[in-house]
Amino acid sequence: MSSSWIQITPRFQDGLTLINAIEPAKLRLLLNRIATFMQGDTSGKATPFTEEEEAKLEKSLGLELKDVLLVVDTSSLILQQAAYHIIKPEVLKSKLVDTLKLEQERAAVIVTVWSLNANLIVESLRKRSVLPYQFADVTWLLNVETSSNKMSRTKDPVAILELLLKSNDAGDSQKVKLEMRKPELQTFYQNLEKIQAQLDGLK
C-alpha cells in the first residue's frame, strides 16, 4: 500500500501501531532526539541512539529491542518524508490521522516536533545527496533559429542551459547541456516557483 508521500509497508504499519501505544510525553522526547540527530547527520549512515540508550528505551517504553528500533525507524521515516516532500504542519497532521491512522495526540506530537525542526531538517537533507553528482552552477545562452521553410521566416527562440555537476566523492565534475524552447522553459520555471513557494511556506 502507498500514499502520495510515503510507502506503507506491513513493517511500517507495525511501527505505527507501536507509536500509537507510546505515551505522548515519551514520544515527544524520542522524536526530539531523532529530529536533532537528523539536523546534524549528513552521512545518512549513523543512528540516533547508542546501544546503551536503546537499552534504556526498552525499559522506558516497555518494548523489546526490535520494537524500539522499529519505532525509531518509523518515526525517522515520517520526518524524512515530510522533509523530502516539504509538507506543511497542518497538512502533515491530516496525513498522519487520515492516512496513517495515528491517534490525535500522537499525531499532534509529531506535528509539533516537525514544526519546530522542519527548516533545519530540510537543510540537512539537502546537503545529504544520495546521487553521485550535485548541482554546482549554471550558464545559459539564447539562440534564435529561423525556419528553413522559404515560405516562412518565423523565428524560434531556443534556450541552452549548461549545468555544472560536481562529484561528491572524487571531486571531478561534468557538464550537462539542456535545450529548451519557450513552452518547456515556462514549465521548468513554473516548477521552480512551486518548489520555492513550498520552501517559503516552512519559514
C-alpha positions in Angstrom: 0.0 0.0 0.0 1.2 3.5 -0.7 0.1 7.1 -0.4 1.4 10.1 -2.4 4.1 10.8 0.1 5.1 7.6 1.9 5.2 3.9 1.3 3.1 2.0 3.8 4.6 -1.5 4.2 3.5 -4.1 6.7 6.5 -3.3 8.8 5.8 0.4 8.7 2.2 -0.3 9.7 3.5 -2.3 12.7 5.7 0.7 13.7 2.6 3.0 13.6 0.8 0.6 15.9 3.6 0.8 18.4 3.7 4.6 18.2 0.0 4.7 19.0 0.7 2.8 22.2 3.5 5.2 23.4 2.8 7.9 26.0 2.7 11.3 24.2 5.3 12.7 26.6 7.8 9.9 26.0 7.1 10.0 22.2 7.9 13.7 22.2 11.3 13.1 23.9 12.1 10.3 21.4 11.1 12.4 18.4 13.0 15.5 19.6 16.2 13.3 19.8 15.6 12.0 16.3 14.9 15.4 14.9 18.0 16.9 16.5 20.1 13.9 15.1 18.7 14.5 11.6 19.9 18.1 11.7 23.5 17.1 12.2 23.9 13.8 10.4 24.7 14.4 6.7 26.1 10.9 6.1 22.8 9.1 6.5 24.7 6.1 8.0 24.7 6.7 11.8 21.8 6.1 14.2 20.1 8.5 16.7 20.7 6.3 19.7 23.7 4.4 21.1 23.3 0.7 22.2 23.2 1.9 25.8 20.5 4.4 25.1 18.5 1.8 23.1 18.6 -0.5 26.2 17.2 2.4 28.3 14.5 2.9 25.8 13.5 -0.7 26.1 12.8 -0.2 29.8 11.2 3.3 29.4 8.9 2.3 26.6 8.3 -1.3 27.9 9.2 -2.7 24.5 11.6 -5.3 23.2 14.7 -4.0 21.4 13.4 -5.0 17.9 10.3 -2.9 18.6 12.3 0.1 19.9 14.3 0.0 16.7 11.1 -0.2 14.6 9.6 2.8 16.4 12.8 4.8 15.7 12.9 3.7 12.1 9.2 4.5 11.6 9.4 7.9 13.3 12.6 8.8 11.3 10.9 7.8 8.0 7.9 10.1 8.8 10.1 13.1 9.4 12.3 12.3 6.4 9.4 12.0 4.0 7.8 15.2 5.5 11.1 16.9 4.7 11.6 15.5 1.2 8.0 16.5 0.3 8.2 19.7 2.3 4.8 19.1 3.9 3.3 22.0 5.9 2.4 21.2 9.5 -1.4 21.3 9.1 -1.2 19.1 6.0 1.1 16.6 7.9 -1.5 16.4 10.7 -4.2 15.5 8.3 -2.0 12.8 6.6 -0.9 11.3 10.0 -4.5 11.0 11.2 -6.4 10.2 8.0 -3.9 8.2 6.0 -1.6 6.7 8.7 -4.4 6.3 11.2 -2.3 7.7 14.1 -4.2 8.8 17.2 -4.8 12.6 17.5 -2.4 13.0 20.5 0.4 11.1 18.8 -0.1 13.0 15.5 -0.1 16.3 17.4 3.3 15.4 19.0 4.8 14.6 15.6 3.5 17.8 14.0 4.8 19.9 16.9 8.3 18.4 16.6 8.2 18.8 12.8 7.1 22.4 13.1 10.0 23.3 15.4 12.6 21.4 13.4 11.4 21.5 9.8 13.8 24.1 8.4 16.9 22.6 9.9 16.0 19.0 8.9 15.3 20.1 5.3 18.6 21.9 5.1 20.5 18.9 6.5 18.8 16.6 4.0 19.6 19.0 1.2 23.3 18.6 2.0 23.0 14.8 2.1 22.9 13.8 -1.6 22.2 10.2 -2.5 23.3 10.8 -6.0 26.9 10.8 -7.3 26.7 14.4 -8.6 25.4 17.6 -7.2 24.4 20.8 -8.9 27.1 23.5 -8.7 26.4 26.2 -11.3 24.5 27.1 -14.5 25.2 29.1 -17.5 22.8 29.9 -20.3 22.6 31.1 -23.9 19.7 32.2 -26.0 19.7 31.2 -29.7 17.2 32.3 -32.3 16.6 29.8 -35.1 15.0 30.7 -38.3 12.6 28.3 -40.0 14.1 26.6 -43.1 10.8 26.9 -44.9 11.3 29.6 -47.6 7.6 30.5 -47.3 8.0 31.2 -43.6 10.7 33.1 -41.8 9.4 32.5 -38.3 11.9 33.0 -35.5 12.1 30.2 -33.0 14.0 31.1 -29.7 15.9 28.3 -28.1 17.4 28.5 -24.6 20.5 26.4 -24.0 21.3 25.7 -20.3 24.6 24.2 -19.3 24.6 22.7 -15.8 27.8 22.1 -13.9 27.7 19.0 -11.8 30.3 18.1 -9.2 31.0 14.7 -7.8 30.6 14.2 -4.0 33.4 11.7 -3.7 36.1 12.1 -6.4 35.9 15.8 -6.7 35.5 15.7 -10.5 32.8 17.5 -12.5 30.8 17.2 -15.7 28.6 19.5 -17.7 25.1 18.7 -19.0 23.5 20.7 -21.7 19.8 21.2 -22.0 17.9 22.7 -24.9 14.5 24.2 -24.2 12.1 26.1 -26.3 9.6 28.5 -24.8 6.9 26.0 -23.6 9.5 23.7 -21.9 11.2 26.7 -20.3 8.0 28.1 -19.0 7.1 24.7 -17.5 10.6 24.4 -15.9 10.3 27.9 -14.4 6.8 27.2 -13.0 8.1 24.1 -11.3 10.9 26.1 -9.8 8.4 28.6 -8.5 6.4 25.8 -6.8 9.5 24.5 -5.1 10.4 28.0 -3.9 6.8 28.5 -2.6 7.0 25.3 -0.6 10.3 26.2 0.9 9.0 29.7 1.8 6.0 28.0 3.4 8.3 26.4 6.0 9.7 29.7 7.2 
